[in-house]
Each structure stands twice: as structure tokens, then as C-alpha cells.
Amino acid sequence: MASEIPTKRQRSAKDVPYNLVYWPGIPGRGEHIRLALEEAGAEYTDTEGGVDEVLTTIKDPGDEINPPVFAPPILKHGELTISQTSNILLYLAPRLGLVQDVDQNPDALYRVNSLALTALDGLSNEPHDCHHPISSGLYYEDQKEESKRRSEDYVKNRLPKFLSYFERVLASKSSGDGPWLHGGSLTYADLVLFQCVDGLKFMFPKATAKLEKEGKHVGVFALHRAVGERPRIAAYLKSPRRQKYSDGIYRYYEELDIDP
């Protein structure tokens, strides 16, 4: 039976730049993909057509092999068009060297993916729901009371729970040496966790500062620093390509900056 993991020959066949399509002006869910591409030094374009490109891509009916996409982020690579942050990262990781060699250890990809999915669930999706707890179709101003209640519960209960989980991962034998989540080397799960922690530090500065000071999650915050200090990531964070937090997933509202 043919392997589901792309071989080295298959991976080198698409020797063309990657094209990321995402809403311009906000980091959002596209930022996880940018970090992977930047860390790998990959050649890519980033929504050069602006909002019009996003809308055109969403409305595209697809073709003989690519179904229509629902929403960004969207990755185009050669004849392939795919969406969903975790799916794109799963595709990119073996090609960019952001997971252990899949030819030698094919199961590592799925172990790392479970870590990335957990971070996206609890440290990205749930924070988004803090400012849109009732409906994503309503403005924040239409659900402020509910947002405050949701945020209070999140910073007191959910945030520490997920950070504690990743602290357990970092203390486990499977983490290996160094500050990384799996196998003793940087993977895309580390980049995902970095972005989540970075966004949460912007969104909930009081809560994250208190959690860091308590010293119960030293590994998680050390990983955040370690990723930020990697040469390509550090250069990217200082560049205009790194978009500022605004009205995306991680938003700062003074009334939600709760001290747990």
C-alpha cells in the first residue's frame, strides 16, 4: 500500500512559491502559516491582491481536483488549493522541515499535529470566543456583558488548564532536550504555541503576567522566548510583514483585561 506521507521526490516536485491568501491587515489564523514559512525561509506571496483576492478565491467554484474553499486561510501551491489552518500546516510541515523526518518516523507528524490542534483549540479558538461569545455575526459592543463573563472564566480556568497541559508536555520524555514540545527539535507545534501565547499576552496582559510570575508554566514561557529569538523569526517579528494585533482573534479591550 502506498504511503500517505509524501516522499522526498514528491516533496521536491512542487518547486514553486507558496501563495497564502488571508484577510489583509490582521495576523489572524494566517499568522501560524506565515511563521512556518518564515522559519523555513520559504519563498511565498501573501495576499498580494488584497481583499479582492480573498473574496475571489472564496467565490471560486473550484476545478476538477480542488473543491471550493469555505474561508481563509487558503494556501495555493502548484495545482493544489487547500484551506483550514491545521490542514495547511499538516501539508507544509514535512516540506519545510518543521517535523521530524517523515520517511524515518512517519507517526511523528500526527503526534505533533495533536499538539498543534490542542493549542489552536484552547489558546486560539477559545480566546476568540471571549470577545464574541454569543455570535460572530454580532459586534463586540452587542455582547459586552457576556464577553466579560466569558473572559473571566477563561483567564481563571481555561487558560491555566491549557498552559498546564503544555507544561506537562514539555516535562515529558517525548519532549526531548531543549525547550521544544516534541522530539528535541523545533516543530510547527512550537510555532503555533508561540503565536497563541504571544496573542494572549496582548489580549490578556494582566492574566498572562500573573501566570508567568507564579512560575507554574516556566517551560511554556521559555518556549515563547526561544521561538522569538530564532534568527528568522526575530527578523520577521521586526519586519513590516509582521502585522499588528487589531481586530483579529486576539483583541485588547480594557474591560476584559481581567486580573484573575
Order of alpha helices (4+ residues) and beta strands (2+ residues): alpha-beta-alpha-beta-alpha-beta-beta-alpha-alpha-alpha-alpha-alpha-alpha-alpha-alpha-alpha
